[in-house]
Amino acid sequence: MSSDNDNKSPSMLTFALAQSNYLVGDITGNVEKMIGFANQAKKQGADIILFPELALLGYPPEDLLLRPSLANRVKSALNKLSEIKDIVMIVGYPHVDYHGTFNSAAILHNGQQKGFYHKQYLPNYGVFDERRYFDKGRNQVLFDYRGISIGLLICEDLWQEAPIKSLKEQGADVVVTLNASPFEQNKQETRKALLKERAKANDLPIIYVNCVGGQDDLVFDGGSLAIQANGDVAHEAPRFLSQLMLASFDSKTATFNSQPKPPLSLSPESEMYQALVVGLRDYVNNSGFQGVIVGLSGGIDSALTLCIAVDALGADKVYAVMMPYEYTSQISLEDAQAQARRLKVSYTVCPIHDAVDGMRMTLAPLFNKAKADTTEENIQARARGMVLMALSNKFGHLVITTGNKSEMAVGYATLYGDMAGGFDVLKDVYKTQVYALANYRNRLEDTDVIPERVITRPPSAELRPDQIDQDSLPDYDTLDALLSLYIDEDLGFDEIVAKGFEAQLVKKVITMVDNSEYKRRQAAIGTKISHKAFGRERRYPLVNKWSIQSS
């Protein structure tokens, strides 16, 4: 049987970029996936196949890297991959020897490991914690294949100027970089700008392979690239999708062939929405849950969460529960039912009157006629949380919570109530973005999946008569702008006031954010889409005396 290589010019070298989801800890499954991609690439005429950073173990492996059996498992996996013949494999893997543990790339060809490269720059910011686990690589690595000198880099190495410059000085013709680059808004344009800058500055073409899929609170969005030495994009893989992308390099002209049809560019709302869908889909499926439960309130947050759940898992795996109390409006009941029917999900109404009244009766002697306050409101939220968690226990479905980033920031949520659950789909989505995503999702179909008045009527927790969010919070446009400055940009009190915000409001909001850290520490994880998500990116002490004046 012949391959596409039979008719290929001797000066052409075809790279295959195996952009896919490599599950953390599943070394056996990842090896099988790599073997499948390698055989497919050979049939399509590829000479070299590239796998993302740490693809053998998955990224980020965290403390799995400290397991005593890691070295033997990796060695067995590399031996298995070495059985693949007639194609060079460049594999991201953890290298363990008496010198330490390294984030590495192995060069495998026809039964042998021809060499390896250790990552030199270990990121220790944002979601990255590599200095905890890895030792620093010291040497540049080039390898020659069919007369072409190929330089190796791993992710953060490319964000620094020195490694690629050194490869150029040593005679590299093309640079390959293995990556596990998580999604955040506008990240693909940032990557392209970096690659263009590095390629032009060093007159070197670059191949950039990334992974896809959700891992805990991170989503990897693919978008693998082949960049010409002049900075032009020759090939770009689709975002959020697994794909084997081929790019041929002509050593005579030092250029890649051109991609016949580039993927569609994504709008800000589209890429955010896809990230949220992928994050929920992979968390639920890879954790082994058979479905999810959503507390549907008739409000916009639960409405958007329901849409994302259906798009991620299918309507047959989504169970919506409406839990009305005496303050639940008829509009909320109607809108929740309308959306559930439109999306064809299982829908149940479970009133919580008896649960709330029973708890109030239990607590009455203890409260000793104290004046009613938010405590009684929170009993409603906690009754709903109890119902949802009971259903989860009984039927094995994951409860997904519906709180957004604005609410989580200022503590506008109830511990063990609406915060009860295993995954918060909108945890890193500000309320203004929730509205934008709801409108985006409605535009995708002829008939609105989120009823229009859910989007247009004032948001309310419906825990007391005629309640709206703005009774306790500033309008969301103002609140989100202020929160973005304080959380995402790390500006302090004086700097935010200097931007035109009223000082008393800034003080109130900052205080609410700081005082709610204990709630966020107990919150469910949720997909990261921003530059500064709550969780592993923003870690503050629960008890501290950092004052507004010293900020």
N, C-alpha and C positions, 0 to 999 in steps of 0.2 A: 504494500500500500504506500502510495506516495503522499508527501505533505506539501504544503505551500512553499517549503524551503527549496524544493527541486527547481523551481523557476525563478528563484530570487537572485538578485545581483550579489556577487561576492562582497561588495562593499556595504551591503545592507545588513543591519543587525536589528532584529525585532524583539522588543521588550513586551512582556505581558504583565499588566498590573492587576493583581488579584485583590480588588477592592471588595471586602466582604466583612461579615460579622464573625469574629473569632471569640468564642465564649470564654470568659475568665475561668481558669481552672480545668477546662475540658481539653486537656492535652491530646487525648486519644481522638476526640471528635475533631479537633482542629487539624490534626495530622491527616485524618481521612479527607477533610475538606481540601487541604493543600494538595494532596495526591490527586484528587479529582480535578482541581484547577490545573495542575501541571500536565496531566494527560490531555485535558481539553486544549491547553495552550500549545502543546506539541502538535496536535492535529491541525491547529490553525497556523502553524508555521513559526511559532515563537522560538527564539534562541535562549532567552533569559526570562525567568518569571520572578516577579518581586512580590513579597508579602509584607504587610505593615509591621510597624514597631511592636515587638513582643507578641507577635501573632500566635506563636506556638503556645504561650500560656494565657494570652488575652490581656487586655489593658483596661484599667489599672489593676494589677494583681494584689497590691497592698501586702498584707502580712503573709500571704501565701509564699512570698519570696523568702520567708524565714523558716519554712518547713524543712526539716532535715532530709526528707526524701526527694527534694526538688532536683538535685543534681542527677540522681539516677534516672528519674522520670524524663528529664530533658535529654540525657544521653541516649536512652532507648528510643525516644521520639526522633532524634536526629539520625540515628541508625536506620530507622524505618524510612525516613525521607530520602536517605542516601541510596535507597534501592531504586529510585526513579532514575532512568537513564535518558541520555540524549537531550537534556535540557539543563541549563544552569539554574539553580534555585538560590535566591538570596532571601534568607529567612530571618525575621526578627525573633530573638529568643533570649532568655536569661542565661548568661554564661557563668558557671560557678567553678572556680579552681582555688588553689592554695593562695593565689594573689588576692582573691576577693570575689564579689558578685558584681557582674557587669550587665548593662543593658546593651545587647550586642546584635550583630548581623552575621550570620554564617553563610559562607559561600560553598554550596554543595554541587558536585558534578560527577556523574558516572561512578557512584559508589564511594566517593571520597569527600572529605571536608577540605577544600582547597585553601581556606583561610577564614579569618573572622575579623570583625571590627568592633571596638568598644566605644560606645557613646562618650564624647568628651565633656559636653556641657549638660549638667543635670539640673533641670528646673526645680525650683523649690518655692514656688509662688502660686497663687490662685488654687487650682485643684491639684497641682502637682506637688509631690512629696518625695522626689527621687533620691535626695541625699540621705534619706532615712534607710534606703535599701541598697543603693548601688555605689560602687567605687568608680572613680573617674578614669576614663580611658586616656591614654597619653599619646598615641601614635595615629598618624594618618594612614589610610589604607587605600591603595589602588591595586586593581588586578587587570591583567591584559586578557582579552578574549578576541580572537580572530583579528589581532592587530589594533584593537581599540582599547585605550586605557580608560578604565572606569573607576571613578572615585566613589567612596561610600560615606554617607552621613546619616545620622539618625535625628530626626525631629529638631530638638532645640539647637543642635549643631548648626542648622541652617539659619537660625535667627541671630547667630553671631557672625561677625565678619571674617574672623581669622580662619576657621576650618576650610571653607571653600576657597579662600585665597591661597592657602597652603597647597590644596589639591591642584589648583591651577599652576602654581609654581613648580610642582613636581611632574607636570605634564599630562594632567587629566584631559581627556577628550570630551567626556560627558560625566555628569554627577548624578548618582542615584541617592535618593533620600527616603528612608522608611519612617512612617509617621503614625502616631495615634493622637490626632488633633481633634479635641472635642468641639462640638458646635457651640457657638454663641452668635448673637445677631451680628450680621455683616462680616462674619469670620472669613467667608470665601473670598470676598474682595480684599481683605487684609492679606490673606495668603498670596493671592495673585500679585498684589503690589510688592510683597516681599520677594517673591520668586523673580519677578521682572527686574527688581533692583539688583539682586544677587547675580542673575544671569548676565545682565548688561555690564555690571561692574567688573566681572571676571571673564567676559566673553566665553561663557560656558553654557551649553544646554543642560537642562535639569529635568530629571524625572522624579515626580513626587507621588508616592502611593499612600493613601489614607484608608482607614477602616470605616465601617458603617455599623449602625445598630446601637441599641441602648444598653448601658451597664450601670445599674443602680440609678444615681441621679444624673449621670452623664449620657449624652447622645453623641455619637460620631456620625458625621454627615457625608463622608466620602469626598467627592469632588476632586478625585485624583487628577494630576496634571502632567503634561509634557510641555516644557517651555523652551522655545528657541533661544539661542545665544543673544539675540537682539531683544529678548523680553516678550515676544509674541507668544500667545497661547496656541500651540499646535494641536493638542488634544485635551479634552476635559471630560471626565466621567460624570454621570448624573449624580445628583445629591440624594442621599438617604437610600440608595438602591445598591444591592450587590451586583457587581459586574466584573467581567474579565475584559479589560480594555487593552488593545494592542496599539503600539506605537513603534514605527520602524525608523531607525536612525541610519542615515547615509554617511559613512565615514569620509567620503570624498568631499562632500559639501558641508559636513558637520551640522546637518539639519535633520529634523524629523519630517516625515511625511505629514500632510495636512489632513485633519479630521474631516470627513465628508460633510457631517452635519453635527454641529455642536448641540449640547443639551439646552433645553429652554431655561432661561434665567428665571429665578424665583423672586417674587415680590417680598418685602419684609414680612407681611402677614402670612404669605404662603410658606416661607421657610420656617417661621415660628410654629405654624400649625403642624407642618410635617414633623418637626422635631418633637412636639408634644405627643403626636400620634405614635411615633416610633418609640419614644421613651416609655409610654404606658404599655404598648404592645409587647415589647421585649421584656419589661419587668414582670408583667403578668405571666406571659408564656414561659419564660425561662425559670420562673419561680414555681411553676407547676400548678397554678390556680386554674380552675375550670371556668371561671367567670368573675365578674365584678358586680358589686352592689353600689348604687348611687342613691343618696338621699336627695330626691327631687323636690325642690321647694317652690317652683314657679318663678324663681329669680334667675338672673342672667348667669351667675357663676355656675350653678348646678346645670343650667341649660347647656352652656358651652361644654362643661365637663361631660355631659351625656353624649353630645355630638362626637367629641374626641374619643370617648370609650367605644361607641358604635363603629367609628371609622377605624379604630385600632383593632378591635376584636370581633366585630360582627354583632348584629342585633341579638343573635341567639345566645350570646354570652354576657349580656348586659341586663341587669335586673334593677328597675327603678322603684323606689318606695317613697310615697308621699305620706308624711306624718303630720296631719293638721292638728292644731290646737285652737282654742277659742279666738286667738288673734290672727289666725290664717285667713286671708281674704278669699272671697269667692273667685276673684280674678286669678289668684295664684293656683287654686284648684283647677280651674278651667285651663289655664295655660300649661300646667304640668301635664295634665291628661292629653292635651292636644299635641304636645311635643312627643310624648311617649308613643302615641298612636302614629304620628308621622314617621317616627324612626323605627316603629314596629318592635319595640322592646317590651319585655314583661313588665307590667305596671300594677302595683298594689297600693291601696290606700289603707294606712294603719293609723287610726286616730290615737293620740297619746293622752287624752283627757284623764283616763283612769290612772295611768302611770304617774302623771304629774300630781293629781289630787292625792294619790296614795302617799307619795313622797312628802308632800306638804303636810299631810296629817301626821306622818311619822316625825317630821321635824318641828311641828308646832310647839310641843312642850319644851323643846330645847331652845327654840327661838324666843320663847317667853314674851310673846306679843311685840317683838321688835318690829320697827317699821319696815315695810316691804321695800326692797331695792333690787339691784341687779342679781342678787342671790336667787330670787324667785324666777327671774328671767332665765338664768343659767340652768335652773332645774328643767326647764323645757328642752333646752339644747342637749342636756345630759340624758334626758329620757329618750330623745331621738338617737343619740349615740349608743345607748344601751340596746335599743331595738336593732339597729344596724349590726352591731357586734354580735348580738344573739343569732341573727340570721347568718352571719358569717361563720360562727361556730357550728351551727346546725347543718349548713349546706356546703361549707368549704369555699365560699366565694370571698374574694378580697374586697374589703370596703375601701372605696376611693373617696377621699375628702375633696371639698370644693373651695377651700379658702384661697384667696388670691394674695399676691405679694404685698399689696397695700394694707390689707387686713392683718397679715402676719407681721408686717413691720410695726404697726401701732398696737398690736395686741387685741384687735377687734375680732376676737374669736374666743371660744370657750373650751378650756381644757377638759378632756374626757366628754366633750359634747360634740360640736361640729368639727373639732379637731381629731375625733376618734377615727382611726382607720390606718391603713398600711401604705397608702401612696396618695400624695396631693398633686393632682395634675396641674393645677394653676399656681403652685407655690412660688414660682419665679416670674409670674405674669402680673404686672400692675393692672389696676382696675380699668384704667383708660385703654390698656392693651386688650383687656377682656372684651370691651365694646368693639374695638377694631376687629378682633378675631371673630366675634359673633356676626358682624356684618359681612366679613369675608366669607364665612361658612355659608351664610344665606345666599350669597351671590353665586355659589357653585351650582345651585339648583333652581329650577323654575319656580318651585314652591318653597317658601321659607320653612326651614326646619326648626328655627327658633322664632316663636310668635313675635311679631313686631312690637307689641306692647310690652313684652318682657324686656326689650332693649330700650324702649322710650320712657317707661314709667320710672319714678324715683326708686332706687334700690332700698330695700328694707329687710332687717332680720325678722320682723314680725313677731317680736317677743313681748310687745305691749301695744296698746291701742294707738293707731295712727303714727307708728314709729317709722322714721326714715333714717338712713345712715347719716345724713347731714345734721341730725340732731346732736351727734357726738363728734363728727368729723367735719373738716372743711370740705368744699367741693373737690371731687376727685382730680380734676385738672390741676388745681392748686396743690393738693396733697401729693400727688404723684411727682410733680415737678420738684417739690421740696424734698421728698424722699429720695429721688434720684440723685440730687446734689449731696445729700447726707450719706446715703448708703453706697451708691454706685461710684460717686466721685470723691468720697471721703472728705467733703468740705465741712468745716466747723461752723459754729454759731455765727461768728462775726462775718465770715465769708458769705454765708447764705443770706444774712440780713443785707449785706452790701449789694446783693443782686436784686434787691427790691422787695423782699418779703418782710411782712410786719414782724417786729421783734418778738412780740408776745406769742404770735402763732408759731414762730420758729422754735421758741423755747418749749411750748406745749408739745409740739410734734416730736422734737428731739427727746424730750423726757419720756414720752409714750414709747418711742422706739427703744430707748435704753432700758426702761422698766419692764419690757416684754421679752427680754432675752431668755428668761427662764421658760417662757412658753415655747419659744422657737426651739429651744434645746430638746423639748419633748415632742415636737411636731413630727409628722410623717415626712419621709423624704419626698422630693418631687423633682421633675426634670429641670435641669439648668438650661436657661436660654440667654441669660444676661452675662455681662462682664463680672458682676458681683452678686452671686446667688447666696441665699442663706444656707448655711451648712458648712461644707468643707472649705469654702472660700472666705467666709466671714465668721471669725471665731472670736467672741468677746467673753471676758470673765462674767460669771453670773453676779458676783458680788464685787463691786468696785466703787471708788469715790471719784471717778473722773467727772468733773463738773462742766457745765456749759461754759462757764467763764474761761476755763483753761483749754477749751477745745480749739 
